Amino acid sequence: MNQPTKQESREKRCTGYASTLGMSRRGFLDQFGMGLGAYALSDLVSAEAHGDQSTQQRPAGVLSDYHHPPKAKRVIFLFQSGGPSQIDLLDYKPHLNEVHGQQLPDSVRQGQRLTGMSGNQSSLPLVGSPFKFTQNGEAGQWFSEVLPHTAGVAKHLCVINSMYTEAINHGPGVTFMQTGSQFPGRPSMGAWLSYGLGSANQDLPSFVVMVTKDKGGQPLVSRLWGSGFIPAMHQGVRFRSGKDPILYLNNPDGMDTSSRRRMLDALDELHHLQLAQQDTDPLLETRIAEYELAFKMQTSVPDVLNTAEESKETLESYGPDVEKPGSFAANCLLARRLAERGVRFIQLYHPGWDQHGGLLGGIRGQCSETDQPSAALVKDLAQRGMLEDTLVVWAGEFGRTNYCQGKLNGTNFGRDHHARCYSMWMAGGGIKGGISHGMTDEFGYNVIQDGVHVHDLQATILHLMGIDHERLTYRHQGRRYRLTDVHGEVVHPILA
């Protein structure tokens, strides 16, 4: 006699539970867990009828459809934590070399609040960049000599030199860029996208985070990729280097895969019985989803991490550090592999850009770790035909001052935090390539043309993913919240 399949057994159990409660199986599925069961059933039926592509052509999250046709399917955010110096990397200011050592004019500063580090200085001597700049691409974009590989992909890049923020310290600055608020507790950008659009891969998280291993700098805490007040299933899942890339994912000693599957099935039955006896339990629903995803990731994660199938040419393009697990280069390669497998939002954090002193060596060191892998990622995506629907973002939380931190002393000088203007770049996913947007004054201190606020950047990223930033909201504590709060304008001039 043929044994029932696991799916048939589960359907029989659901039918039994439904009969006990006096309702149909479909009604039971629709009732428990805010309709989670019916949603899952409809998703499976749709996938069987139309194939995997149909589920990727529409949102699988809270949105019933895109607000407008998306240009990007996924985002890879290369976050440079600490505040990279725009003056030494992307915003060429030859005038600073001409006035090197002179005092910052009050007419330029305009009474701006300084950090405690600069506020204690008796003088603010201007300091030009020690690096040479060259123009690249048809538009003649300027890049520092420490970014030769990034300059090599200039045709794909939109360099924004007019970013600005209100945050002047690292904690609020990073939190603001990631969540739209300087105060902890809000959902991160990746969590918002997961909530709105869901996952395009049933075997991997929709939001993955990687942090460069063994880097100093400002601490990066898990709330930066947290889900805040929206369901916890949307928070970022951190991939670590080493034996256990995801904590508690592997089976403990003495338990094999089949035993774990039986344990999860039994636990699943108990959870569903509990849900059938009450209206909703978001924490329990999240726990069910996370148990199932964790089981699937026992197979999918090792597949993602297995880079042995990559060609020698591909590995070499990311630089010598690509063979070092946890390096920025290795994480960039994994980001591409995750993007191929449908992960919606991939966040890479690279700390160490906080050069209050020793800027010359510090900038060179940071660029030696990040320049080639960042450019290789863009080229790799382009060669595979993925760049057109993958948005790559390279940015920090703020920029650096045009004046010297401490005494102007040879190569040991540094720069303080600067919120009024800084630089970043974007590529692919509906962004115009080979252009520069926005402008700062000749001192590199104030934005004078086409300013782009942090909320504008967030609104633009959501727009490229097919979302109107004003319409993706979550009701909490009596009001509707959104990533951009009550601000933000899409930066249309940079859109392809």
HELIX and SHEET records of a PDB file:
HELIX    1   1 LYS A    6  LEU A   21  1                                  16    
HELIX    2   2 ARG A   25  GLN A   31  1                                   7    
HELIX    3   3 PHE A   32  GLY A   35  5                                   4    
HELIX    4   4 LEU A   36  HIS A   50  1                                  15    
HELIX    5   5 ASP A   52  GLN A   56  1                                   5    
HELIX    6   6 GLN A   86  ASP A   88  5                                   3    
HELIX    7   7 PRO A   94  GLU A   98  1                                   5    
HELIX    8   8 ASP A  106  ARG A  109  1                                   4    
HELIX    9   9 GLY A  116  GLY A  119  1                                   4    
HELIX   10  10 PRO A  148  GLY A  152  1                                   5    
HELIX   11  11 ALA A  154  HIS A  156  5                                   3    
HELIX   12  12 HIS A  170  THR A  179  1                                  10    
HELIX   13  13 MET A  189  LEU A  197  1                                   9    
HELIX   14  14 SER A  222  TRP A  225  5                                   4    
HELIX   15  15 ALA A  232  HIS A  234  5                                   3    
HELIX   16  16 THR A  257  ALA A  276  1                                  20    
HELIX   17  17 PRO A  282  LEU A  305  1                                  24    
HELIX   18  18 THR A  307  GLU A  309  5                                   3    
HELIX   19  19 LYS A  312  SER A  317  1                                   6    
HELIX   20  20 PRO A  320  GLU A  323  5                                   4    
HELIX   21  21 PHE A  328  GLU A  340  1                                  13    
HELIX   22  22 LEU A  359  GLN A  383  1                                  25    
HELIX   23  23 LEU A  387  ASP A  389  5                                   3    
HELIX   24  24 VAL A  454  LEU A  464  1                                  11    
HELIX   25  25 HIS A  492  ILE A  494  5                                   3    
SHEET    1   A 8 VAL A 237  ARG A 238  0                                        
SHEET    2   A 8 PHE A 207  VAL A 211  1                                        
SHEET    3   A 8 PHE A 345  HIS A 350  1                                        
SHEET    4   A 8 ARG A  74  GLN A  80  1                                        
SHEET    5   A 8 THR A 390  ALA A 395  1                                        
SHEET    6   A 8 TYR A 422  ALA A 427 -1                                        
SHEET    7   A 8 LEU A 157  TYR A 164 -1                                        
SHEET    8   A 8 ILE A 435  HIS A 437  1                                        
SHEET    1   B 8 VAL A 237  ARG A 238  0                                        
SHEET    2   B 8 PHE A 207  VAL A 211  1                                        
SHEET    3   B 8 PHE A 345  HIS A 350  1                                        
SHEET    4   B 8 ARG A  74  GLN A  80  1                                        
SHEET    5   B 8 THR A 390  ALA A 395  1                                        
SHEET    6   B 8 TYR A 422  ALA A 427 -1                                        
SHEET    7   B 8 LEU A 157  TYR A 164 -1                                        
SHEET    8   B 8 VAL A 452  HIS A 453  1                                        
SHEET    1   C 2 PHE A 133  ASN A 136  0                                        
SHEET    2   C 2 GLN A 141  SER A 144 -1                                        
SHEET    1   D 2 GLY A 399  ARG A 400  0                                        
SHEET    2   D 2 HIS A 417  HIS A 418 -1                                        
SHEET    1   E 2 MET A 439  THR A 440  0                                        
SHEET    2   E 2 VAL A 447  GLN A 449 -1                                        
SHEET    1   F 2 TYR A 474  HIS A 476  0                                        
SHEET    2   F 2 ARG A 479  TYR A 481 -1                                        
END                                                                             
